[in-house]
Amino acid sequence: MVKSSMFYSIFFLKCPRCRQGEFLEANPYRINKMNKVKDHCEKCNLKYSLEPSFYTGSMYVSYAVGIAVAVAVFVLLLIFDEIRDPLSIFGIIVLALVLLMPYIGAVSKSIWAHFFFKYDKEIAVKIRKNVTRT
């Protein structure tokens, strides 16, 4: 049940329609293929791009995800009350954003795709049945 949830699909970079196929060609931290989206899903054959430069809009999502990460780091620093110096807090937030940049970009593309491609339960069930038979 968890593997068919939208959050699982977004955060583990799965196909938006069947939520089983891989969304990216490689791990987001693999530099030579960083955040390169596959042409189509190997499970349900969904074409991931509606038009050229389709994922340009994911930059807006990336901004929002980056802000959410920055706020989360700030709140964690406040909760643990370890650092009070504003410059140190800023440095830690920037470090977190730099380290998470490839994953933030990948998740942003996944969220963007989920805006446009809807989950199809029938296709997902059919794929699961085919997988269990083989």
Backbone hydrogen bonds, N-H to C=O, Kabsch-Sander energy under -0.5 kcal/mol:
donor,donor_aa,acceptor,acceptor_aa,energy
4,S,1,M,-0.9
5,S,2,V,-1.8
9,S,5,S,-2.0
10,I,6,M,-2.5
11,F,7,F,-2.8
12,F,8,Y,-2.2
13,L,10,I,-1.0
14,K,9,S,-3.0
15,C,21,G,-2.2
19,R,15,C,-1.3
23,F,13,L,-2.1
24,L,13,L,-0.5
25,E,36,K,-2.8
30,R,27,N,-2.2
31,I,29,Y,-0.9
33,K,30,R,-1.2
34,M,31,I,-1.3
36,K,33,K,-1.9
37,V,35,N,-0.6
38,K,23,F,-2.2
41,C,46,L,-2.0
45,N,41,C,-1.4
48,Y,39,D,-1.8
48,Y,46,L,-0.6
49,S,39,D,-0.5
50,L,48,Y,-0.5
54,F,51,E,-1.3
56,T,53,S,-1.4
57,G,54,F,-0.9
58,S,55,Y,-1.1
59,M,56,T,-1.7
60,Y,57,G,-1.2
61,V,57,G,-0.8
62,S,58,S,-2.6
63,Y,59,M,-1.9
64,A,60,Y,-1.7
65,V,61,V,-2.7
66,G,62,S,-2.7
67,I,63,Y,-2.3
68,A,64,A,-2.3
69,V,65,V,-2.4
70,A,66,G,-2.4
71,V,67,I,-2.7
72,A,68,A,-2.4
73,V,69,V,-2.6
74,F,70,A,-2.3
75,V,71,V,-2.8
76,L,72,A,-2.4
77,L,73,V,-2.3
78,L,74,F,-2.1
79,I,75,V,-2.7
80,F,76,L,-2.5
81,D,77,L,-0.9
82,E,77,L,-0.8
89,I,85,D,-2.3
90,F,86,P,-2.4
91,G,87,L,-2.3
92,I,88,S,-2.5
93,I,89,I,-2.3
94,V,90,F,-2.5
95,L,91,G,-2.5
96,A,92,I,-2.5
97,L,93,I,-2.3
98,V,94,V,-2.5
99,L,95,L,-2.6
100,L,96,A,-2.1
101,M,97,L,-0.6
101,M,98,V,-0.6
104,I,100,L,-3.0
105,G,101,M,-2.4
106,A,102,P,-2.0
107,V,103,Y,-2.9
108,S,104,I,-2.2
109,K,105,G,-1.8
110,S,106,A,-2.1
111,I,107,V,-2.8
112,W,108,S,-2.4
113,A,109,K,-2.3
114,H,110,S,-2.0
115,F,111,I,-1.1
115,F,112,W,-0.6
116,F,112,W,-0.8
116,F,113,A,-0.7
117,F,113,A,-2.7
118,K,116,F,-0.5
120,D,17,R,-2.4
121,K,119,Y,-0.6
124,A,120,D,-2.0
125,V,121,K,-2.6
126,K,122,E,-2.2
127,I,123,I,-2.4
128,R,124,A,-2.3
129,K,125,V,-2.4
130,N,126,K,-2.0
131,V,127,I,-2.0
132,T,128,R,-2.2
133,R,129,K,-1.5
134,T,130,N,-1.3
